[in-house]
Amino acid sequence: MSKLNKMNKVSEGFTLLEVMVALALSAILATLVFAAFNYAERSSSAGLKRSDEMEDLRRAQGFLREHIEGLLPLRFTKQLGQPIRFKGERERLVYVSPVISRIAEGGTLWWSLSVKRQENNQLALVLERLPMDMLELSFPDFSEKEKNVLAENVKGVRFSYYDQEDPKLTGIWVDDWPHEQRLPKLIRIEVDAGHSMRWPELVIAPQISLELGCPNWQENTRRCVVPGATVAR
């Protein structure tokens, strides 16, 4: 075999090896490019999801502030000694407030704000509503109600109420509102969103004070004094 033929075979062998190395490097490079693209896509999706969550949170908190600020200290009847239509519990808030146009038509309704389990077995912050009967003498049953879901996939909610009976005192936060004749000065809402975005603490001050509907309001004690009536303390 001539020396030239031997050199051609060696040359062909090296060319094939180079092609195989190039293909391997191309495959590795393609894998890296795909992984980088996939990561960028996931990061972009996560960013958009977080942005949507932030916007939903902003809207929900803005709505709650506007809605609860407008709650009304209405009594069950106009007779002295009747309690106001407000029930503040640790995990539920029941009150009367005008309708905000983005929910339904105008009017004044009963509202209940709490965490409820939905049909998909997930917990959600739900605002339930019922028509208000001016002749009713007790809190309604919300079994047949309309509802709006304010936040999904939450673990729970806690309400607390600022009790400042004497303006000279600092006041205290309580989990259950004990007074039938007046509203709390402040209402605090803490939503446990689990592993998702953290809800900032929301503190709301009702804008319409109870003294507007009380014929015998004592400013020094911030109480509605009803002759002959027992006031819850």
N, C-alpha and C positions, 0 to 999 in steps of 0.2 A: 504493500500500500504506500502510495506516495506521501511525501511529507505534506503536500498541499491539501490532500483529502483529509488527513488527520486534523489539520488546523480548521477545516470547514466544519467537521463534526463537533470539535470542541466549541467552535463559535456558535453552532446551532444549539448545543446543550446549554450554554450560558444564556442565550436569548430566551429559551423556554423557561428557565428558572426566573429570569427577570420578569417575564409576563406573570408567572404565578405569584411572585412577591408583590407585583403591582396590583393584581386582583385582590390579594389579601389586604393590602393597605387601603385599597378603595373601599372594601367591605367594612373595614374598621372605621374609616373616615365617615362612611355613610351612616353607620350605627351611631357614631358620636354626634353627627349633625341631626339625625332623627331624635336622639335623646335630648339634645339642646332645644330643638323645636318643640318637642313634647313638653319639656319643662317650662318653656316660655308660654306655651298655650295654657298650661295648668295655672301658671302664675297670673296670666291675664284673666282667666276665668275666676280665680280666687279673688283677684282685685275687684272685678266687676260684681261678684257676689257680695263682697264686703261693702262695696259702695251702695248696692241695693239695700243691704241690711241697715246701713247707716241712714239711708233716706227713709226706709220704713220706720225706723226708730224715731227719727226726727218728726215724721208726720204723726205717729202715734202719741208721742209726748206732747206735741203741740195741740193735738186734738183734745187730749185729756185735760190739759191746763185750761184751754178755752171752755170746755164743757163743764168741768167741776167748779171753775170760778163762778159760773152762772147758776149754780144750784140755788133753789128757792127754799126759804125757811117757812114753808106753809104748814099750818096745823091741820089736823084731820077735820075739825070743824072750827067755826069762829068762836065757839064757847071758850071762856077762860078755863085754863087748866088742861086743855087738850094738848097732847104732845105734838111736836113737829114731825113732819114726814121725813125723818132721817134716821138711819141705823148704821152706825159705824162699828164694824167688827174687825178682828185681826186679819181675816182672809176674805172679807166681803164688804162692799160698800153699797148701801141702798139709799136712794135719794130721789128728789123730784127736781127736774131741770127742763128748760125749754129745749126744743129740738133744734139741732144745728142743721142747716139746709143740706149739707152734703150727706146726711144720713137718711132723712125722710122729710115728709111735709111738716109744716109748722105746727105749733101746739106745745103743750106741757105734758110730759109723760113721767111715769115711774122708770127708774133706771137701776140696774144691778150690775156691778163691776166685780168680776172674780175670775179665777182660773177654772176652766171646765175641760173635761175630757171629750175629745171630738170623735166622730165616727171612725177615723183612721187610728184611733187609740192614742193619739198624741194630745198633749195638754196645750191649751191656748188661753190667752188673756181675752176674755169675752165680755162685751157690753150688751146686756139684755134690756129690752124695753117693753113696757105695757101701757095701755091707755090708763089715764087717771080718772077715777070716779070721785067727785067732790063729796059724795055722801058716804063713802066708805070710812070705817072707823078702825081699821087695822091694816097692817102691811099686806100687800098682795102676794099671791102664789104665782111664781114665775114659771110654772110648768108649761103654760101655753103662751109663749112669748116669741118675739122676733129678736134677732141677735146680729151683732157685728163682731167679727174676729179682728182684734187690734194687733195681736202678735201671736205667732205660732211657735211651737217647740219651746215653750217655757216650762220651768219646773215648778214655779209657784209665785205667789205675790203676798206681800205683807203691807197692811195699812196700819198707820198709827196716827194719833190725834193729839194736837197740842192743847192742853187744858190750862187756861190762864184765867181763873175766876177772879182773882184780885190783881189789878194792874201793877201793884207794888211788888208782887211776887214774880219770881223768874218764870214759874210755870213748869209743867212736866209733860212728857209724852206718855200716852196710854195706848194700849192695844185695843181696848173696847171702850167706846164712848158711852159714859154712864148718864149723861144729862138729857132729859126729855124736853127741856124748855129752851135750849140754846144750842147753837152750832159750835163746833171747835173753831178756834182761831186759825189753825193750820191743819192741813191734811197731808200726810207724807205717804208716798207710794214707792215701794221697793220691789222691783221685779227680778226674780231669780231666773236668768236666761240659760242656766246650765253652762255648757261649754261654748256656746255661741257668744255673740257680742254682749259685753256688759252694759246693762242699763244704768245710766246715771240716776241717782236718787232724785225723785221729783217731789217738791214741796209746793202745795197750792193753797192760796188763801181765798176762801169764798168772798166774793165782792159784795154780795147783798147781805147785810148784817141782820141779825134777828131782831134788833130793837125796832126795825121798821114795822114789824107786825105785832109788837108788844105794847099794850096800852099802859103798862106800869113798869117801864124799864128802869133799872137802877144802874147808873153808869159806874159807880164806885165798885160794885161787885160783878158787873157785866152779867147780870141775871134778870130774867123776866119774873117779877114777883106776882104770883097769882093768889089772891086772897082765898083762904080755905082749901088750897090745893097742896098736895104733897109733891115736892120737887125732888127728883132723883139727884143724888149727889155721888 
